[in-house]
């Protein structure tokens, strides 16, 4: 591979990675999760919290 082509390939890879990181950084979070909505993630969190709080500790011996 000629040095110029290798340089262009490396620059393209770095530009693609930088673009991907910038998009992930500036993207708005999903407004449906983590708030008072009825999505499956919140139902699972509530169930796990309820199961954890209702569990009895083992007896002390």
C-alpha positions in Angstrom: 0.0 0.0 0.0 1.5 3.4 -0.9 2.2 5.7 2.0 -0.4 8.3 0.7 -3.1 5.7 0.6 -2.2 4.4 4.1 -2.3 8.0 5.4 -5.7 8.6 3.9 -7.0 5.3 5.3 -5.7 6.2 8.8 -7.3 9.6 8.6 -10.6 8.1 7.4 -10.5 5.7 10.4 -9.8 8.4 12.9 -12.5 10.7 11.4 -15.0 7.9 11.6 -14.1 7.1 15.2 -14.3 10.8 16.2 -17.6 11.2 14.5 -19.0 8.1 16.2 -17.8 9.4 19.6 -19.2 12.9 19.0 -22.6 11.6 18.0 -22.7 9.4 21.1 -21.7 12.3 23.3 -24.1 14.8 22.0 -27.1 12.5 21.5 -30.0 13.2 23.8 -30.7 10.4 26.3 -33.8 8.3 25.8 -36.6 10.4 27.5 -38.7 7.3 28.0 -36.3 5.6 30.5 -35.5 6.7 34.0 -38.6 8.7 34.5 -42.2 8.2 35.4 -43.1 6.2 32.3 -44.6 2.8 31.8 -41.7 1.3 29.9 -40.5 -2.3 30.6 -37.2 -1.0 32.1 -39.0 0.8 34.9 -41.2 -2.2 35.6 -38.2 -4.4 35.9 -36.5 -1.9 38.2 -39.6 -1.6 40.4 -39.9 -5.4 40.6 -36.2 -5.8 41.5 -36.5 -3.1 44.2 -39.6 -4.8 45.6 -38.0 -8.2 45.6 -34.9 -6.9 47.3 -36.9 -5.0 50.0 -39.2 -7.9 50.7 -36.5 -10.5 51.1 -35.9 -11.6 54.8 -32.3 -11.7 56.1 -31.1 -15.1 57.2 -31.5 -15.9 60.9 -28.5 -15.1 63.1 -26.9 -18.2 64.7 
